[in-house]
Amino acid sequence: VQTQVEFDREVAPLHNITVTCTDLGDPTQKAIVLLPVYITDINDNTPVFAQPEYRATTVENEPAGTFLLRVEATDSDAAENGKIAYSLDTSVDDILSIDPLSGNITVRYALDRENSSLLVFNVTAYDHGTPSRTGYALVTITVVDTNDEIPVFSQTSYQFSVAENRAA
């Protein structure tokens, strides 16, 4: 059996081929058999995020473990080739964490808006195929200010003089 077309497992994972065998006798005899052809998957698809950019807002000083957002990607390959895991840019992996299976992003410790009011980074979705294929999404986290800073005088002491008998 030879193929005359290129197969794509993501379009049709199974093709049923009918093979007919006819002899040249008189009367002609024939046999028919159904031959199922299962298309083997190769890692030919890249993970694709549900959206190219994700945005979230959080208030500063939320406790460690606070949920920020969930990213989601899909891969139309099968089995390990389509199984996805997530990771963060190293620029934020000391501040934020991502569950590699669910895509849930949380804070590692309370964020301080006075140190950083905006976090912009990439999340990577990678499949378990060989070689692995990767997709990316941009994430922007805005940190909203709370009134958590006390006023500070610009000097430790102030000195001035007032003449006596002046009106109030």
Rosetta blueprint (number, residue, H / E / L):
1 V L
2 Q L
3 T L
4 Q L
5 V L
6 E L
7 F L
8 D L
9 R L
10 E L
11 V L
12 A L
13 P L
14 L E
15 H E
16 N E
17 I E
18 T E
19 V E
20 T E
21 C E
22 T E
23 D L
24 L L
25 G L
26 D L
27 P L
28 T L
29 Q L
30 K E
31 A E
32 I E
33 V E
34 L E
35 L E
36 P E
37 V E
38 Y E
39 I L
40 T L
41 D L
42 I L
43 N L
44 D L
45 N L
46 T L
47 P L
48 V E
49 F E
50 A L
51 Q L
52 P L
53 E E
54 Y E
55 R E
56 A E
57 T E
58 T E
59 V E
60 E L
61 N L
62 E L
63 P L
64 A L
65 G L
66 T L
67 F E
68 L E
69 L E
70 R E
71 V L
72 E L
73 A E
74 T E
75 D L
76 S L
77 D L
78 A L
79 A H
80 E H
81 N H
82 G H
83 K L
84 I E
85 A E
86 Y E
87 S E
88 L E
89 D L
90 T L
91 S L
92 V L
93 D L
94 D L
95 I L
96 L E
97 S E
98 I E
99 D L
100 P L
101 L L
102 S L
103 G L
104 N E
105 I E
106 T E
107 V E
108 R L
109 Y L
110 A L
111 L L
112 D L
113 R L
114 E L
115 N L
116 S L
117 S L
118 L E
119 L E
120 V E
121 F E
122 N E
123 V E
124 T E
125 A E
126 Y E
127 D E
128 H L
129 G L
130 T L
131 P L
132 S L
133 R L
134 T E
135 G E
136 Y E
137 A E
138 L E
139 V E
140 T E
141 I E
142 T E
143 V E
144 V E
145 D L
146 T L
147 N L
148 D L
149 E L
150 I L
151 P L
152 V L
153 F L
154 S L
155 Q L
156 T L
157 S L
158 Y L
159 Q L
160 F L
161 S L
162 V L
163 A L
164 E L
165 N L
166 R L
167 A L
168 A L
